[in-house]
C-alpha cells in the first residue's frame, strides 16, 4: 500500500538552532534557542514549477525572550500568541507582539516551572491546562478581562511527561503509565489507562475531535473520552515517534531519517502505511496542542487556532496549500502540503487500492474537499469488477449497487441475460486477466449460481415499478427485470412466482421464451396475467387443460379448474367480460357442472339472460340452466321474480320432456349434472312450496290440467283457492292423507272463510265422493276426519252435511269428543270468570284501603315545596303523604318532591 498523499517543499535553510514553530495564516513564527523570534511571510504560487512556496523574512525580534521558547500557540480568534519560555506562560498580541499577560496562580504569583500546556475550545470557551512538576493548573479565558483566569489546581502523583485534552478530561502521560483525569471532578482519583513499560523512553499523545491517541511501546492506541479503546487495532510505526501531527485522515510522524504518513481509519486496519518523505532530524512541527470541540472540522490545519480556511478549493491546483503542516530540523524548515483528494483517489484507483480510495472519499464527504460523484462511482465500479474477478460476488454487487452506472453494464457480465435485441454497448472496466478469471468462474456451474444469486440481490435494488418512464429509463427497467427473471429461473429460486405476479417491465417475447424453455407453464400463465395478456394465458390453459396431453411437469394445470379460476379472478377485478363467453365454451363442453362456476361469481359482468342464451349452445342445456338458476336462487339468494318463474318453467320443461314411458331421465353422459325425473320433480315441488317470489297465477296457466296434479294443487294454495286444491287431492290423487295434511297447513280460524271452513269443505268433498261411488272407505275417511279434527269443525254444519241414515253409533266417538271439548271450554271459562272476579274484589279492597288513609295537618306543619307553615291556607295532599300549599302544587298528578307520577302507576 502507498500513494502520494503529500508533497513537501523546503522553505528555509541555514538557520540557527530552531526551538519551536507557530503559524498564523501566512505568517510563520520561528523561535530559536538564542531567544530570537523571527516572523516570515509565506507566499504561494501555484504556477511555479518547483518553488511553489517561498518564505521571506518579515521581521525579527532578537532577545525576544531570555530563554528559548519551547512551545508556541497562535490564537487569531483571541488575537493572542501564547508562549512557554523559561518555565513561564506569557501571552502576547499577535500584531505587535507586545506582552499583555503572564499566567498567575491563585495567590497572583507568576506560574513557575511550566513544562507544556494544552488548549481546547468547548461551548465557546477557551480552557488551558498547564503542567508544572507534579501539578496541573487550569485557566479559563474571560472575555470581560480579555485574559486567562486561574480556576483550579490538580495535584499529580508524579511529574507529567505529556498532556492532551480528551474531551473535558485530561489524558496525562507519566513515566510508567497513562491516566485520565476528570477536570470537572478534581477530587476523583485519576483513571489508569495503560502501563508504559520499562522500555518506553517518553510518553506522547494527540488530541482528536472524538478520540485521543497515545503512544504505547511504539504503537498508537486510540481511546474515546471515557478511556475505552475506540478501535480494535493500533497504529504501528516503523519506530517509536517523538511527535505526531494530524491532517485528516492522515497521521504524520517524524522519525529519525524520514517522515512517515499513515492513515487513521476504521476500515483499513493492517497496512496503514501511506507514504514516507525523506526529511530527517525533524525536531518540531507547527501543529499546536489544541482541540476545538465545538467545530471539529476546523481542527488546526497549519493556519492558526480558530482560523477558518476557504470554503472552496481551487480545482485547477494539484495541492491544497491550506491543508499543510510545517516541520523544522535544527537548521531547516519544510512544509508538507496535501494533494487534492480527487487526485489521490485517482492514483489509488490506478493502483487498484480501491478500499483506501473509498475510505478517502468517505473521509472528506460533506466537506470542502468533496470528491466528484462520478469519481466515487467509478471507484465502486472498478472495485466491483475487481472483486467479481476474484469470485467475491456478494461484495462486488454491494459496490455495483452504490454506483449510478447503467445496470446493463453489470448484467453484461452474463451475456445470456440481456435481451437478444439489446442495443446496449459498453466498455467494461476490467483487464484481460480479470476477463479470463471471470469467464472461468462463469463456466463453473456452482460458481455461476453463486454469481447469479448475488446478481439477483443487486437487480432487486435497482429495479423500478414506475410506469411513466422515458425511453432510456424504460430500456434499463426492461433489461433489469428481464435479467432478474432469467436469473431467478436459472437458479431455481422459489420466489419466481412472487416476482412474476408483481408489476414488472420484463420483455414479453424474451421472458415468454425463457419460461417456456424451462417448462414453467404455471409461471408463464401468471406472467401473461400480470402483463394483461389474458387471451394468451387462457389459450395456454386451454392447451394444458386437455387431459390427453397431461405430463407430470404441469399436472396442476390439467383439467378445467385452472381456466375457471382464471376467469373468476378476472371478473372479481372487473375484467374478463370479453373472454368469458369465448373461453367458457370448451370448459362447458368438457365439464358442464364445473363450467357453470365461471358464472357463479358475485356481480358477474354478463347478464343472466345472456348466460342462459349462451348455455343453449351446448348439449344438456336444459339441465345446465336449471343448475345455474338453482345456484342464483338458493346460494346467492336472488329474489328476482323473473328468475323464480324461469326456474319453474325449466323444471316443467324438463319433467314434461323426459317423463315418457321409454325413459324417465335424460341420457346422462356427464356424471353429477343430470338427475332422474323423480328427483327433478321433488326439487320442483320443494321450490313451489317454499318460494314466495314466483307469480302463482301466471305459472298456474302454464301447468297442464291432465298431469302434475300435486304441483297444480300447490299453485292453487298460493292464491288461496283451497277448494280447487282439495278437489285435486280428493278426486285426482285420491289421497286423503295429503288432503288432510293440506287442511292442517292452511287452517286459520282468523283467516278468510275458506281458511276457517277448510275442514268442512274437505268433509263435504269426501261425503260427495262417498255418495257417488257408494264406497264405504270414503265414509270412513269422513268419520275419521270428524274424530281427529272435531275442535276445528263446526258441529251444526257437520251434522247437516252427514246423510240422514248415518247410524248414531258411528258418530259416538265424534259426539263424545265434541261434548268433552265443549265441556272443557265451559269449565275453563268459568274458572277465568272466577279468577277475574277475585282480582276485581282485590282491587276494590285496595281502593277502599287507600281512601281510608288519613293525613293530619297541624298548624305548625310546613309546605314540602316552600318550607313555609300551611296555617289556614288551602293545601294539597298527594297519595304518598306529601303536603304542599295549593299554589305550590303545579301538577296534581306529580309529586313535587319525589317526581313520582301517580297516573302512571
HUQUI-V970517 format. One record per run of one state. SS is the DSSP state (H for helix, E for strand, L for the rest). FROM is the first residue (numbers start at 0). TO is the last residue. Records with the same first field share a line. If there is no record, write none. Layout:
SS->FROM-TO / FROM-TO
This chain:
L->0-4 / 12-16 / 24-25 / 32-35 / 44-51 / 61-67 / 75-78 / 85-86 / 93-97 / 102-102 / 104-108 / 110-112 / 122-123 / 132-133 / 142-145 / 155-160 / 166-167 / 173-175 / 185-189 / 195-203 / 207-210 / 216-217 / 223-227 / 229-233 / 236-243 / 247-248 / 254-257 / 263-271 / 277-282 / 285-288 / 292-294 / 298-303 / 305-317 / 328-331 / 339-339 / 350-352 / 363-371 / 389-391 / 401-405 / 411-413 / 417-430 / 443-443 / 462-469 / 490-494 / 500-506 / 517-519 / 530-532 / 545-545 / 549-553 / 557-559 / 572-575 / 590-590 / 598-606 / 615-619 / 635-639 / 658-675 / 690-694 / 700-707 / 718-720 / 732-734 / 746-751 / 756-756 / 773-774 / 788-788 / 792-793 / 801-806 / 851-860 / 862-867 / 869-873 / 877-881 / 885-892 / 894-899 / 904-904
E->5-11 / 17-23 / 26-31 / 36-43 / 52-60 / 68-74 / 79-84 / 87-92 / 98-101 / 103-103 / 109-109 / 113-121 / 124-131 / 134-141 / 146-154 / 161-165 / 168-172 / 176-181 / 190-194 / 204-206 / 211-215 / 218-222 / 228-228 / 234-235 / 244-246 / 249-253 / 258-262 / 272-276 / 283-284 / 289-291 / 304-304 / 318-327 / 332-338 / 861-861 / 868-868 / 874-876 / 882-884 / 893-893 / 900-900
H->182-184 / 295-297 / 340-349 / 353-362 / 372-388 / 392-400 / 406-410 / 414-416 / 431-442 / 444-461 / 470-489 / 495-499 / 507-516 / 520-529 / 533-544 / 546-548 / 554-556 / 560-571 / 576-589 / 591-597 / 607-614 / 620-634 / 640-657 / 676-689 / 695-699 / 708-717 / 721-731 / 735-745 / 752-755 / 757-772 / 775-787 / 789-791 / 794-800 / 807-850 / 901-903
